[in-house]
Amino acid sequence: MNTTTRRALKTTLKATLVAGLVAGASSAFAQSSVQLYGQVDEWVGAQKFPDGKSAAEVSGGGMSTSYWGMKGEEDLGGGYKALFTLEGFFLAQNGQYGRFTGDTMFSRNAYVGIESPYGTVTAGRLTTPLFVSTILFNPFVDSYEFSPMVWHTYLGLGTFPTYTTDTGVVGDSGWNNAVQYSTPNFGGLSGNVMYALGNTAGDNGAKKWSAQFLYFHGPFAATGVYQYVNFNNNPGDLTSLAQSVGLLNMKSQSVAQLGLSYDLKFVKFYGQYMYTYNDQTTGSWHVNTAQGGVTVPAGPGTIMASYAYSRDGSGLDQTRQTAALGYDYPLSKRTDVYAAYMYDKFTSQSSGDTYGVGIRTKF
């Protein structure tokens, strides 16, 4: 081996060693983490749907639906992070995954994304902006048993065990095949834009989209959200949904919702207004929904009260009134017990009610 060759070989080895050290340093700076978390909520009581009979039950999700999740992130440097979230609901009373028979494994959230100084982009199954606004501005938050606003929004369109109604919103709390952009926080103001596809050949016009703003400043908070859909689970299925409640073929639905809250410490006020427009092949119908509520500190716990009112224009000609009262008592930072009652009434139907006590723990 001549001198020139030896020098070239030494130079190559040095370059390889430096590259390896740089790569090692980069790996050291690229911090990553994975977290396991969730909550379990069980309650005991009785429930009677409007026009139905009362049934005693041990059930899940009194104040919040039980779920578990994993999330992680990796620091990519320069203010960028890769992230993922997988979250699934379950029924603790029988060990079944999902919220109901046929629900998917990760129906709460399942997405991957990139966070940057300019905002966050995520793709997969995503919680909708409308659901976020709905639960943040009513005293009972995301309770599918005791929150009047959740009932009017997500249990208000379709045929249920004992009643039929046209006053609610199409779709689930999460959308499949969705992409979302979330802005950075600008002094308490942030926004989200989401778009979801039908993912069916020949049905490229099937879409869902939503835009939202959220504002938090001191004791005051506000939100505004708009949502448009022209399919529910599969392209063309709005027709069968509308016909199931005795209406004509449905083409699309548009929803606008505003929410406000103000915290005076000794009482916190909540208010929401939602306008729902349902477009059919012939004609249309709309629904006006309003909710008002308060939370009041009482001892170590909190009193919650809420009232929601919905009225459709044409459609099934329905008025719905729902009121709830509850008390939540924290046993620790992660565990609370609660008692609640909800009254539910449709025009020309016997009233329904739900009452019970429960416990919720987070991990």
C-alpha positions in Angstrom: 0.0 0.0 0.0 1.6 3.3 -1.1 1.6 6.6 0.9 -1.2 8.2 -1.1 -3.5 5.2 -0.6 -2.7 5.1 3.2 -3.6 8.8 3.5 -6.8 8.3 1.6 -7.8 5.4 3.8 -7.1 7.4 7.0 -9.2 10.3 5.7 -12.1 7.9 4.9 -11.9 6.3 8.4 -11.9 9.8 10.0 -14.9 10.9 8.0 -16.8 7.7 8.9 -16.0 8.1 12.6 -17.2 11.8 12.6 -20.4 10.8 10.8 -21.0 8.1 13.4 -20.5 10.5 16.3 -22.8 13.1 14.7 -25.5 10.4 14.1 -25.1 9.3 17.8 -25.4 12.9 19.0 -28.6 13.4 16.8 -30.1 10.2 18.3 -29.4 11.5 21.8 -31.2 14.8 21.1 -34.2 13.0 19.4 -36.0 12.3 22.7 -39.1 10.1 22.5 -41.8 9.1 25.0 -44.9 6.8 25.2 -47.6 7.2 27.7 -50.5 4.9 28.8 -53.6 6.5 30.3 -57.4 6.3 30.5 -60.4 6.3 32.9 -63.0 3.9 34.2 -66.5 5.2 34.9 -69.4 3.0 36.4 -72.8 4.0 37.7 -75.8 2.3 39.3 -79.3 3.6 38.8 -82.4 3.5 36.5 -83.2 4.9 33.1 -86.5 5.5 31.3 -86.5 6.7 27.7 -89.3 9.0 26.5 -92.4 6.8 25.8 -90.6 3.8 27.3 -90.4 1.8 30.6 -87.9 2.2 33.4 -85.1 -0.3 33.8 -82.7 -0.6 36.7 -79.1 -1.0 35.6 -75.4 -1.2 36.3 -73.8 0.7 33.4 -70.7 2.5 32.2 -70.0 6.0 31.3 -72.2 7.9 33.8 -70.1 11.1 33.6 -67.6 10.1 31.0 -67.3 7.1 28.7 -64.6 4.7 29.9 -61.5 4.5 27.6 -57.8 3.7 27.5 -55.2 5.1 25.3 -51.5 5.3 24.3 -49.8 8.3 22.9 -46.2 9.2 22.1 -44.0 11.7 20.6 -40.5 12.0 19.2 -38.5 15.3 19.2 -37.3 15.8 15.6 -35.4 19.0 16.5 -36.0 22.6 15.4 -39.3 22.7 17.1 -40.8 19.7 15.2 -42.2 16.6 16.8 -43.7 13.4 15.4 -46.7 12.2 17.4 -49.3 9.4 17.5 -52.4 8.6 19.6 -54.4 5.4 19.9 -57.5 5.5 22.1 -60.3 3.0 22.5 -63.6 2.9 24.5 -64.7 0.0 26.6 -67.7 -1.1 28.8 -66.4 -1.9 32.3 -69.7 -3.6 33.3 -69.1 -6.5 30.9 -65.6 -6.1 29.6 -66.7 -5.4 26.0 -64.5 -3.0 23.9 -66.2 -0.1 22.2 -69.2 1.9 23.3 -71.7 -0.7 21.8 -71.7 -3.9 19.9 -69.9 -3.4 16.6 -67.9 -0.4 17.7 -64.2 -0.4 16.5 -61.2 -1.0 18.7 -59.8 2.6 18.5 -63.0 4.5 18.0 -62.0 7.4 20.2 -58.9 8.5 18.3 -56.3 6.8 16.1 -53.9 9.2 14.3 -50.4 10.2 13.5 -49.1 13.7 13.0 -46.4 16.3 13.0 -46.3 19.2 15.5 -44.3 22.3 14.5 -43.9 26.0 15.4 -46.5 26.7 12.7 -49.2 24.3 14.0 -50.0 20.6 14.1 -51.2 18.3 11.3 -52.8 15.0 12.1 -54.4 12.3 10.0 -56.5 9.2 10.9 -59.7 8.9 13.0 -60.0 12.2 14.8 -62.4 13.8 17.4 -64.5 16.4 15.6 -64.4 20.1 16.4 -68.1 20.1 17.0 -67.8 17.5 19.7 -65.1 19.4 21.4 -67.1 22.6 21.5 -70.2 20.7 22.6 -68.6 19.2 25.7 -66.4 22.2 26.8 -69.4 24.6 27.1 -71.9 22.6 29.1 -71.7 21.7 32.8 -72.0 17.9 32.3 -69.1 17.9 29.7 -69.1 14.6 27.7 -71.7 12.6 29.7 -73.9 10.5 27.4 -76.2 9.7 30.4 -76.8 13.1 32.0 -75.7 15.9 29.7 -78.8 17.5 28.0 -76.7 19.1 25.3 -74.9 15.9 24.4 -78.3 14.2 24.2 -79.8 16.9 21.9 -76.7 16.9 19.7 -75.6 13.3 19.4 -78.7 11.4 20.5 -81.2 13.5 18.6 -81.4 12.2 15.0 -82.6 8.7 14.3 -84.7 5.9 15.8 -83.9 5.0 19.4 -85.2 2.3 21.7 -88.5 4.0 22.4 -88.6 7.3 20.4 -87.9 8.8 17.0 -86.4 12.3 16.6 -85.1 14.6 13.9 -83.5 17.3 16.1 -79.9 16.2 16.3 -76.7 16.1 14.4 -75.5 13.5 11.8 -72.5 11.4 12.7 -70.3 10.3 15.5 -68.0 12.2 17.9 -65.1 11.2 15.6 -64.5 11.0 11.9 -62.7 8.4 9.9 -60.3 9.1 7.0 -59.8 12.7 8.3 -57.0 15.3 8.2 -56.8 18.2 10.6 -54.7 21.3 11.0 -54.6 23.0 14.4 -53.1 26.5 14.8 -50.6 27.5 17.5 -52.1 29.3 20.5 -52.2 33.1 20.0 -52.9 34.7 23.4 -55.7 32.2 24.1 -57.0 32.1 20.6 -56.6 28.9 18.5 -58.3 27.2 15.6 -58.9 23.9 13.9 -59.8 22.9 10.3 -60.8 19.3 9.6 -61.6 17.4 6.3 -62.8 13.8 5.9 -63.3 11.7 2.8 -65.7 8.9 2.0 -62.8 6.7 0.6 -65.1 5.1 -1.9 -64.3 4.8 -5.6 -66.8 6.8 -7.7 -67.9 8.8 -4.7 -65.2 11.5 -4.6 -67.9 14.1 -3.7 -68.6 12.4 -0.4 -67.0 14.7 2.2 -67.2 16.1 5.7 -65.5 19.3 6.8 -65.4 21.5 9.8 -63.8 24.8 11.1 -63.6 26.0 14.7 -62.2 28.7 16.9 -61.5 28.5 20.6 -60.8 31.4 22.9 -59.8 31.3 26.6 -58.8 34.4 28.5 -59.1 34.6 32.2 -62.6 33.8 33.4 -64.1 34.1 29.8 -64.1 31.4 27.1 -65.8 31.2 23.8 -66.1 28.9 20.8 -67.6 28.9 17.3 -67.8 25.9 15.0 -69.2 25.0 11.6 -69.7 21.5 10.3 -70.9 20.2 6.9 -71.5 16.6 6.0 -73.1 14.8 3.0 -72.7 11.3 4.3 -72.6 9.6 7.7 -70.6 6.4 7.7 -70.7 5.6 3.9 -71.5 7.8 0.9 -75.2 8.0 0.2 -76.4 6.8 3.6 -78.1 10.0 4.6 -81.1 8.9 2.6 -81.7 5.9 4.7 -81.1 7.9 7.9 -83.8 10.4 7.0 -86.2 7.8 5.8 -85.8 5.9 9.1 -87.4 8.8 10.9 -90.1 9.3 8.2 -88.6 12.1 6.2 -87.6 12.4 2.5 -84.2 11.7 1.0 -81.6 13.8 2.8 -78.7 15.3 0.8 -76.6 17.1 3.4 -76.5 18.7 6.8 -74.9 22.0 8.0 -74.4 22.8 11.7 -73.3 26.1 13.3 -72.7 26.2 17.1 -71.6 29.0 19.4 -70.6 28.6 23.0 -69.7 30.9 25.9 -68.7 30.5 29.5 -67.8 32.9 32.3 -66.3 31.9 35.7 -67.1 34.1 38.7 -65.4 31.6 41.0 -68.6 31.2 43.2 -70.6 30.3 40.0 -69.6 29.5 36.4 -72.1 30.2 33.6 -72.4 28.2 30.4 -74.4 29.0 27.2 -74.7 27.4 23.8 -76.8 28.0 20.6 -76.8 25.6 17.7 -78.5 25.9 14.3 -78.9 22.7 12.2 -79.9 22.9 8.5 -81.0 19.6 6.8 -81.2 19.7 3.0 -83.4 17.2 1.2 -84.0 16.4 -2.4 -87.3 18.3 -2.0 -87.5 21.0 0.7 -85.5 21.1 3.9 -85.9 21.4 7.7 -84.0 23.2 10.4 -83.6 22.9 14.1 -82.8 25.5 16.8 -81.1 24.3 19.9 -80.1 26.2 23.0 -78.5 25.2 26.3 -77.9 27.1 29.5 -76.2 25.9 32.7 -74.2 26.6 35.8 -71.6 24.9 38.1 -71.5 26.0 41.7 -68.7 25.0 44.2 -70.4 23.4 47.2 -68.0 22.1 49.9 -65.2 20.2 48.3 -67.5 19.2 45.3 -69.5 20.9 42.6 -73.2 21.3 41.8 -74.0 21.0 38.1 -77.3 22.1 36.5 -78.2 22.3 32.8 -81.3 22.8 30.6 -81.5 22.3 26.8 -84.3 23.1 24.4 -84.6 22.0 20.7 -87.3 23.0 18.2 -87.5 21.8 14.6 -89.0 23.8 11.8 -91.2 21.4 9.8 -89.6 17.9 9.8 -91.3 15.9 12.5 -92.7 19.1 14.2 -91.0 18.3 17.6 -90.1 20.2 20.7 -87.6 18.6 23.1 -86.8 19.8 26.6 -84.2 18.2 28.8 -82.9 19.2 32.3 -80.3 17.8 34.6 -79.0 18.3 38.1 -76.0 16.6 39.6 -73.3 16.8 42.3 -69.6 15.7 41.8 -67.4 15.0 44.8 -63.6 14.5 44.4 -62.1 11.7 46.5 -58.6 12.6 45.2 -57.0 14.2 42.2 -57.9 11.2 40.0 -61.1 9.8 41.6 -64.5 11.2 42.1 -68.0 10.1 43.0 -71.2 11.6 41.6 -75.0 11.6 41.8 -77.2 13.0 39.0 -80.8 13.2 37.6 -81.9 14.0 34.1 -85.5 14.7 32.8 -86.2 14.3 29.1 -89.5 15.3 27.3 -90.7 15.3 23.6 -93.9 16.8 22.3 -96.8 14.4 22.6 -94.8 11.7 24.3 -94.5 10.6 27.9 -91.4 11.9 29.6 -88.2 10.0 30.3 -85.7 10.3 33.1 -82.3 8.9 34.3 -80.9 8.9 37.8 -78.0 7.2 39.5 -74.8 7.4 41.5 -71.4 6.5 40.1 -67.6 6.5 40.5 -64.9 7.6 38.0 -61.2 7.1 38.3 -58.4 8.1 36.0 -55.0 6.6 35.4 
